[in-house]
Amino acid sequence: MRRFIDSGKYLYAECGGLMYLTNSIIYNNEEYEMVGAIDAVTVMHKRPVWYGYARARIIKDSIIGGSGTVLMGHEFHYSSLILHGGYDFVIRYERGAGINGYDGFQVNNAYAHYLHIHPDTYDVIGRIIKRLLDHEN
C-alpha cells in the first residue's frame, strides 16, 4: 500500500481506511504496525469520539474537491490520532469532531479522512475519477 501511494496512484479512504494509513494502531495497550503513509498513531478508545451527522467544508483544494465545497455525512469513530509533525488539513468541521475540528490528509494522490460522506450529497468518487481522467488527457 505504501508503494502504491508513493507511486502517485489514486486512493480514497474513510475512517478505518484513514486509521490503516497511519503508522500504527494502539488497541488494548498493544501497538500494531500499519502502512505509515500518514505520520500519526491511531489510539482506540472505549467510548466514541464522535457519533452522529457531520458537516464539513473543504478549506484547501484537493483531489476530493475545491475550497468552499460543503460535505455532509456522518462520523462514528472510537479512535483519535496523535499527529507527528504538521499537516495542512483539507476540511474543517462545522458539525462533527474529526481531528480537533479538522480532517483530511492528502499524500500525493491519496486522500483519507474520518468523515463518511453521504453519496446523495456529494459524489466524491466521481470527482476523483474526473480528476484522474483529466490528468491522463
N, C-alpha and C positions, 0 to 999 in steps of 0.2 A: 504494500500500500504506500509506503513512504517513497519508494522509487517511482511509483505511478504519479504521485503528487509532485515530486521533484522534477519529473519529466515534463510538467506543464499540462497534463491531461485534466479534463474537467471532472469535478466531483462535487456533489451536493450532499450534505449530511445535516440531519436534525437530531437533537437531543442525544440519544445513545450513540449516534454516529460522531457527534462532537466529542463525547467522552472517549470514544475509541481512538480519536486522533490526537489526544493529549499524550504526555509522556508516560503516565501511569494512572491507575485507579487504586485508591485505598478503600478497602471494604473489610469490615470486621478486623481492623488493625493489621491487615495483610496488604502488601502493596504488589500490584500486578502490572507488569510492563505492557504498554500499549504502543501505538505507532510512533509517537514523538514528533509529529508534524506541527503540533501546537505546543509551545513550550509552557506547559502547565501541568499540574497534578489535579486529578479529579478526586474529590473526597465524598464518599457516600454517607448520608445521614439517615437516621431512623425516622425522621419526620420530613414531610415535603418542604422544600424551599419555596416553592410556589405551586399552586394548584388552581387553575381557572383560565378564563378567557384573557387574552392579551392583545394589546395593540402597540405596534412599534412603527417608527418612521426611519427610513433609510437616511443616514446623515452623511454618507460617503459613497460616491458612485462605486459600484461593484458589479460582479458578474450576475447578481440576482436582481439588480435594478438601479435606477438613478436616484440621486439625492432628492428627498421630498416624498418619495413613494411610501404610502401607508400599507402596512402589513397587518392582517388580522389572523388570529389563530388562538392557540392555547398552549399553556405550559403545564407540565406535570412532571416535575423532577425532584428527586431526593438527593441531588448532588450539588456541590458547589466547586468552583475552580480556584486553585491557588496559582496565580499567574507568576511566571518568571520572566521579567522583562516587560517592556511596554508594548502595547498593541493599540493600533488605531481601529477601534470598533466600527462596524459598518452600520449598526442600528442602535437607536435609543428607544427605550420603552416609554410609552405614555401610560400604559397599564401593564403590569407584569413585573417580573424580577430580573430575569436574565442573569447578568453578572454585574451586580451593583447598579442595575438600571440600564445597562448597555449589553450588547451582544454582537455576534457576527465576526468571524475570523476569516479573512481571505489570505490563503497561502498559495502563491502562483494562481492557478485557475481552480483551486479547491476552495470551497466555502462551507462553513459549518456554524450552526447556532443552536440554542436550546429551543427556540420557537418552532412549534408545529404550525406551519402556515395552512390556513383553511383554503383548499383549492378553489372554492367558489368565489373567493375574494381576490385571489392573485395567482396567476399561472407562472410560478417560479420556474418550473421545469421548461415550459415553453420559452421563457425569457433566456434561460441558459442555452437551450438548443439554438435559438435565433442568433445569439452571440457567437456560438461555435460555428454555425454556418456562415455568418458574416465574415469571420476571420479566415475561413477556408477559401473564400472567393477573392 
